[in-house]
């Protein structure tokens, strides 16, 4: 018993010596409030310079829409390419994000919006345009593309029918996405 008490006493006395650790604390100095304001002003000035260099909003309708959209039930997204939709380098993931964002843009449409990736992922991986091969007279086939032309944002929208006839075609410069597709959601 005496040996046990001695062992316990030695452990309690020597344990704190072995249990000590060195902890390094790194202090990061944040920018001052005035530095943050100056940085924000520089970004704002750069954005103002880009906005000043942009062209006025314009639309060029090559083929006006002359059909009644109430005769259709579905919007099939065939080709959608949004700038800045994703940051992943994998190409199909970029398209997936583009399709998802564009479908959200059309979410207020009375028509059903088909995203090919959500419809059938396997078919999409084999053929990105598999919905185009489904010829349904009640469907609208939508192609949408965004690109940068200098500081200007260019948006192109083409809508076809099941016979591949162009029902609507337009190019827009510096016009918001929602405004480009508003006729598909506001009828």
MOSULGI-V970717 format. One record per pair of residues at least 24 apart in sequence whose C-alpha atoms are under 10 Angstrom apart, sorted by the first residue. I is the first residue (numbers start at 1). J is the second residue. Records with the same first field share a line. If there is no record, write none. Layout:
BEGIN
I: J  J
END
This chain:
BEGIN
50: 150  151  152
51: 151  152
52: 151
53: 150  151  152
54: 149  150  151  152  153  173  174
55: 151  152  153  173  174
56: 152  173  174  175
57: 152  153  154  172  173  174  175  176
58: 154  171  172  173  174  175
59: 154  155  156  170  171  172  173  174  175  180
60: 156  169  170  171  172  173
61: 156  157  168  169  170  171  172
62: 158  168  169  170  171
63: 158  159  166  167  168  169  170
64: 166  167  168  169  170
65: 159  166  167  168  169  170  183
66: 167  168
67: 167  168
68: 187
69: 110  111  138  139  140  183  184  187
70: 110  111  138  187
71: 137  138  139
72: 110  111  112  136  137  138  139  140  161
73: 110  111  112  113  136  137  138  139  140
74: 109  110  111  112  113  114  136  137  138  139  140  141
75: 103  106  109  110  111  112  113  114  115  138  139  140  141  142  159  184
76: 103  111  112  113  114  115  116  131  132  134  139  140  141  142  143  159  160
77: 102  103  113  114  115  116  117  129  131  132  140  141  142  143  144  159
78: 114  115  116  128  129  130  131  132  133  140  141  142  143  144  159
79: 116  128  129  131  132  141  142  143  144  145  157  158
80: 115  142  143  144  145  146  157
81: 143  144  145  146  147  155  156
82: 144  145  146  147  155  177
83: 145  146  147  148  153  155
84: 146  147
92: 117  124  125  128
95: 128
98: 144  145
99: 144
102: 144  177  178  181
105: 177  178  181  182  185
106: 178  181  182  184  185
107: 184  185
108: 182  184  185  186
109: 181  182  183  184  185  186  187
110: 184  185  186  187
111: 139  140  184  185
112: 139
113: 139  140
114: 139  141
132: 160  161  162  164
133: 162
134: 162
135: 161  162  163  164
136: 161  162  163
137: 161  162  163
138: 162
140: 164  167
141: 165  166  167
142: 168
143: 169
144: 169  170  171  180  181
145: 171
146: 171  172  173  177
147: 173
148: 173  174
149: 173
155: 180
156: 180
157: 181
END
